[in-house]
């Protein structure tokens, strides 16, 4: 049985040597939409500001702290008005971008961490290693159904949706090794791996709240510096649950 202390200690030791590269991977993934699916669900990059409704338009803001910070520093507003009729178009574009880009980036991100654990030479380019003819469609399909199942469960009942998000938490890690695994098999394997561990995984997530609150105090975006810590911790957890924690570099990760 794994312990939270062991998982986080391993992640800290890893980041002492690789923090800068890991941070860059997480930052790029966040900007491109692959850093917002840690809970297994779908999140749009644009959200409504319900306090600012007009007859024919609505105020919206970009739901990405990096974008908001950059716009603010450049003197541009990060809240703006758009016609109500544009909302469905914007939502559709955001959802499609998440499915066809963000979800694939997420798999590239976890692939980087798994590779970096075994090989100090793992590079940031692994983030985009999933965009190829052999892997791309399989990843999109599996990630789509994963998000869909969690979304539908959440619509019915919040608690079962949360449970499902932890049940399928390991799917990106599984398909980072075998991108063409049938999506139902990937979900089945994730259910098997997380059986009996979901509560401890939830507590592991909660253990980062203090770091995120502290990070948010710094210009409102300090929380992004904690993301590599979280990612390294859950990548380590995958290795433990899958029995790969003591293995050397595997052939699947030897990507040029």
C-alpha positions as CSV (number, residue, x, y, z in Angstrom):
1,X,0.0,0.0,0.0
2,X,1.3,3.4,-1.0
3,X,1.4,6.4,1.3
4,X,0.9,10.0,0.5
5,X,4.2,10.9,2.1
6,X,6.2,8.5,-0.1
7,X,4.5,9.7,-3.2
8,X,5.1,13.4,-2.5
9,X,8.6,12.8,-1.3
10,X,9.5,11.1,-4.5
11,X,7.9,14.0,-6.5
12,X,10.0,16.5,-4.5
13,X,13.2,14.6,-5.1
14,X,12.4,14.5,-8.8
15,X,11.6,18.2,-9.0
16,X,14.9,19.2,-7.3
17,X,16.6,18.1,-10.5
18,X,14.0,18.7,-13.1
19,X,11.7,21.5,-11.9
20,X,12.4,24.0,-14.7
21,X,11.7,21.6,-17.5
22,X,8.7,20.1,-15.7
23,X,7.3,23.6,-15.1
24,X,7.8,24.5,-18.8
25,X,5.9,21.3,-19.8
26,X,3.0,22.1,-17.4
27,X,2.9,25.8,-18.5
28,X,2.7,25.0,-22.2
29,X,0.0,22.3,-21.4
30,X,-2.0,24.8,-19.4
31,X,-1.9,27.4,-22.1
32,X,-2.9,24.9,-24.8
33,X,-5.7,23.4,-22.7
34,X,-4.0,20.2,-21.6
35,X,-3.5,21.2,-18.0
36,X,-7.1,21.6,-17.0
37,X,-8.3,18.0,-17.2
38,X,-6.6,16.6,-14.1
39,X,-10.0,15.8,-12.6
40,X,-11.0,13.9,-15.7
41,X,-13.7,16.2,-16.8
42,X,-14.2,18.9,-19.5
43,X,-13.6,22.5,-18.7
44,X,-14.1,25.3,-21.2
45,X,-11.6,28.0,-21.7
46,X,-14.3,30.7,-21.8
47,X,-16.8,31.2,-19.0
48,X,-19.7,33.6,-18.4
49,X,-19.6,36.4,-16.0
50,X,-23.2,36.3,-14.8
51,X,-23.0,39.7,-13.0
52,X,-22.8,41.5,-16.4
53,X,-25.8,40.7,-18.5
54,X,-27.3,43.1,-21.1
55,X,-30.2,42.8,-23.5
56,X,-28.1,41.7,-26.5
57,X,-24.7,40.9,-25.1
58,X,-22.9,39.3,-22.2
59,X,-19.6,39.8,-20.5
60,X,-17.2,36.9,-20.6
61,X,-13.7,36.3,-19.4
62,X,-11.0,33.8,-20.4
63,X,-10.8,31.0,-17.9
64,X,-7.1,30.7,-18.2
65,X,-5.0,32.5,-15.5
66,X,-1.9,32.7,-17.8
67,X,-3.9,34.4,-20.6
68,X,-5.6,36.7,-18.1
69,X,-2.3,37.7,-16.5
70,X,-0.7,38.4,-19.9
71,X,-3.6,40.5,-21.1
72,X,-3.6,42.5,-17.9
73,X,0.1,43.2,-18.1
74,X,-0.2,44.3,-21.7
75,X,-3.0,46.7,-20.8
76,X,-5.8,44.7,-22.5
77,X,-9.0,43.8,-20.7
78,X,-9.5,40.2,-19.9
79,X,-13.3,40.7,-19.6
80,X,-15.1,41.7,-22.7
81,X,-18.6,41.8,-24.2
82,X,-19.8,39.6,-27.0
83,X,-23.2,39.1,-28.6
84,X,-25.4,36.5,-27.0
85,X,-25.7,34.7,-30.3
86,X,-21.9,34.1,-30.3
87,X,-22.0,32.1,-27.1
88,X,-22.9,28.7,-28.7
89,X,-20.2,29.3,-31.3
90,X,-17.6,30.1,-28.7
91,X,-18.6,27.2,-26.5
92,X,-18.5,24.8,-29.5
93,X,-15.0,26.0,-30.5
94,X,-13.8,25.7,-26.9
95,X,-15.1,22.2,-26.6
96,X,-13.7,21.0,-29.9
97,X,-10.3,22.5,-29.0
98,X,-10.3,20.7,-25.7
99,X,-11.2,17.4,-27.4
100,X,-8.9,17.5,-30.4
101,X,-5.9,19.4,-28.8
102,X,-6.2,19.8,-25.1
103,X,-6.9,16.1,-24.3
104,X,-4.0,15.0,-26.6
105,X,-1.7,17.5,-24.9
106,X,-2.6,16.0,-21.6
107,X,-1.4,12.5,-22.6
108,X,1.8,14.1,-23.9
109,X,2.3,15.8,-20.6
110,X,1.9,12.6,-18.5
111,X,4.2,10.8,-21.0
112,X,6.9,13.4,-20.3
113,X,6.7,12.8,-16.6
114,X,6.8,9.0,-16.9
115,X,9.7,9.2,-19.3
116,X,11.6,11.8,-17.1
117,X,11.4,9.5,-14.1
118,X,13.5,7.0,-15.9
119,X,15.6,9.2,-18.2
120,X,17.2,12.5,-17.3
121,X,17.3,13.3,-21.0
122,X,13.5,13.5,-21.4
123,X,12.8,16.7,-23.3
124,X,9.9,19.1,-23.5
125,X,9.1,18.0,-27.0
126,X,7.5,14.9,-25.6
127,X,4.5,17.1,-24.9
128,X,3.7,17.0,-28.6
129,X,4.8,13.4,-29.2
130,X,1.2,12.3,-29.3
131,X,0.5,14.3,-32.5
132,X,1.3,11.6,-35.1
133,X,-0.7,9.4,-37.4
134,X,-0.2,6.3,-35.4
135,X,-1.4,7.6,-32.0
136,X,-3.5,10.7,-32.4
137,X,-7.0,9.3,-33.3
138,X,-6.8,6.5,-30.7
139,X,-5.9,9.1,-28.0
140,X,-8.7,11.5,-29.1
141,X,-11.3,8.6,-29.0
142,X,-10.3,7.3,-25.6
143,X,-10.1,10.8,-24.0
144,X,-13.4,11.8,-25.6
145,X,-15.3,8.8,-24.1
146,X,-13.5,9.2,-20.8
147,X,-14.7,12.8,-20.6
148,X,-18.2,12.0,-21.8
149,X,-18.8,9.3,-19.2
150,X,-17.6,11.5,-16.4
151,X,-19.7,14.4,-17.7
152,X,-22.9,12.3,-17.9
153,X,-22.3,10.9,-14.4
154,X,-21.8,14.4,-13.1
155,X,-25.0,15.6,-14.7
156,X,-27.0,12.8,-12.9
157,X,-25.3,13.1,-9.5
158,X,-22.3,15.1,-8.4
159,X,-20.8,12.6,-6.1
160,X,-20.9,9.7,-8.6
161,X,-19.3,12.0,-11.1
162,X,-16.4,12.8,-8.7
163,X,-16.0,9.1,-8.0
164,X,-15.9,8.3,-11.8
165,X,-13.3,11.1,-12.3
166,X,-11.0,9.2,-9.9
167,X,-11.9,5.8,-11.3
168,X,-10.7,7.0,-14.8
169,X,-7.8,9.1,-13.5
170,X,-5.2,6.8,-14.8
171,X,-6.5,6.6,-18.4
172,X,-4.1,9.2,-19.8
173,X,-1.2,7.4,-18.3
174,X,-2.4,4.0,-19.6
175,X,-2.8,5.3,-23.2
176,X,0.5,7.3,-23.0
177,X,2.0,3.8,-23.2
178,X,-0.5,2.1,-25.5
179,X,-2.4,4.9,-27.4
180,X,-4.3,2.4,-29.5
181,X,-5.7,0.4,-26.7
182,X,-9.5,0.1,-27.1
183,X,-11.1,2.8,-25.0
184,X,-13.2,0.4,-23.0
185,X,-10.1,-1.6,-22.1
186,X,-8.3,1.6,-21.0
187,X,-11.2,2.5,-18.7
188,X,-11.4,-1.1,-17.4
189,X,-7.7,-1.1,-16.5
190,X,-8.0,2.3,-14.8
191,X,-10.9,1.0,-12.8
192,X,-8.9,-2.0,-11.7
193,X,-5.8,0.1,-10.8
194,X,-7.8,2.6,-8.7
195,X,-10.0,0.1,-7.0
196,X,-9.6,0.6,-3.2
197,X,-7.4,3.7,-3.8
198,X,-9.9,6.4,-4.8
199,X,-10.3,7.9,-1.3
200,X,-6.6,8.1,-0.8
201,X,-6.3,9.7,-4.2
202,X,-8.8,12.3,-3.2
203,X,-6.9,13.0,0.0
204,X,-3.7,13.3,-2.0
205,X,-5.5,16.0,-4.1
206,X,-6.6,17.8,-1.0
207,X,-3.1,17.8,0.3
208,X,-2.1,20.4,-2.4
209,X,-4.8,22.9,-1.4
210,X,-2.5,24.7,1.0
211,X,0.2,25.1,-1.7
212,X,-2.4,26.3,-4.2
213,X,-3.8,28.9,-1.7
214,X,-0.3,30.1,-1.0
215,X,0.6,30.2,-4.7
216,X,-2.6,32.2,-5.4
217,X,-1.4,35.0,-3.1
218,X,1.4,35.8,-5.6
219,X,-0.1,37.9,-8.4
220,X,-3.1,35.6,-8.5
221,X,-1.2,33.0,-10.7
222,X,1.3,31.6,-8.2
223,X,-0.7,28.4,-8.2
224,X,0.7,27.4,-11.6
225,X,4.1,26.8,-9.9
226,X,2.5,24.0,-7.8
227,X,1.2,22.2,-10.9
228,X,4.5,20.3,-11.5
229,X,4.4,19.0,-7.9
230,X,0.9,17.7,-8.5
231,X,1.7,16.2,-11.9
232,X,4.9,14.5,-10.6
233,X,3.0,13.1,-7.6
234,X,0.3,11.5,-9.7
235,X,2.7,10.2,-12.3
236,X,4.6,8.5,-9.4
237,X,1.3,7.1,-8.2
238,X,0.6,5.6,-11.6
239,X,3.9,3.9,-11.6
240,X,3.2,2.5,-8.1
241,X,-0.3,1.3,-8.9
242,X,0.8,-0.2,-12.2
243,X,3.9,-1.9,-10.8
244,X,6.3,0.1,-12.9
245,X,7.8,2.0,-10.1
246,X,11.2,0.2,-10.2
247,X,11.4,-0.5,-13.9
248,X,14.0,1.0,-16.2
249,X,13.1,2.9,-19.4
250,X,10.5,1.0,-21.3
251,X,10.5,0.7,-25.1
252,X,7.2,2.6,-25.4
253,X,8.9,5.8,-24.1
254,X,11.9,5.7,-26.5
255,X,10.4,8.3,-28.8
256,X,12.7,10.3,-31.0
